[in-house]
Amino acid sequence: MKSDSFFEQVYQLIATIPPGKVVTYGQIATLLGHPRAAKMVGWALHQLPEHRNLPWHRVINRNGAMSYNTKNSGQSLQKYLLEAEGVEFDAHDRVDLRKYQHIFLDT
């Protein structure tokens, strides 16, 4: 898999996630035809150019939790942005995927 084109596919898919919804790294990887590439989705987000202005914060892990991000306390920012969209977290900082997970119908 060529990482540049895979990364671009990740970015295109992330752009379609509606406010107040989340998707998982594995969900994106599976939708792109690479079900074992969840870590590559993470790398794509890590490499996301700031000028792209995509809703990276709507991507969480399979447990409904935010993955660690040491860059500019990204985890706190991610939670803040999701809460601003109405996404609620439980006492363990997890999102209820049954309630908030976006299901792609056109992919």
N, C-alpha and C positions, 0 to 999 in steps of 0.2 A: 504494500500500500504506500503510495507516494504521500508523504506527510503534508506537503503544501496543498494539494488538492483535497485531502481529507480535512485539513484545518479549515479550508474555505467552505467545505460542505457543513462542517460543524457550525461555523459562523452564520451561514445561511439558515440553518435550522433554528438556531438560537434566536435569530431575529423574529421568528414567528411565534414565540412563546408569549401568550397574552399576560398582561398585568394580573397579579393575584394568583398566578399558577406557577408550578415548578415542574421540572423534569429531572431525571437522574442521568448521571454520566453514562451508565449502562444502557439506558433507554435510547439516548442519542446514538451511541455506538451501534446498537441493534438496528435502529432505523436506517442507519447508513450502510448496513450490510456487513458490519464487523462486530458481532456481538461480544467479542473478547477484547475490545479496544477501549474500554472505559477509561483506562489510564491515558490513552492517547487523547481522548476528549479533554481530560484534565490538562494535558500539556497544551492543547490548542487554546484553552482558556487562559492558561498562564502566559502564552505568547500573544494574546489578543492585543493588537495595537490600540492605544487609548483613543485615537481618532475614529475608531470604528463605532463607538458609542452603542454597543449592543448590551442587552440585558443579561450579562454574565451571571448576575446575582440570582437568577431564577434556576440555576443548575445546582443540584445538591446530590448527596450520595444516596445509595439504595436504602439506607436506614432512615432517610428523612432528615439527616443532619447535614450541617455545613462541613465541608472538608477544610482542613487546616490551611490557612494562607498567611504566611508570615510577612507578606508584602503590604505595608501600610495598614496593618491590622484589618485586613480584608474581611475577616470573619465578622467583626463588629459592624462593618459597613454593610456587609451582605445581609445580616439580620435586620439592620435598620431599614434598608431598602425594601426588603420583603415585608416587614411590618407596615411600612408606609403604604404598601399595596393591599393591606388587609390580611396578609398571611399570618396565622397565629402559630406560636411555638408552645410546646409543653414545657414542663419543669426541667426537662433534660435538653432543652434547645433543639427539639425535633419537630418536624412538620408532619402532620397527618397526611400521608400520601393518598389515602382514600378520598380525602376531601379536596386537596390542593393540586394533585398531580394532573398535568395536562395530558390529554390523550390526542395524539395527532391522527386526524381522520383522512387527510389528503396525501399521506406519504405511502 
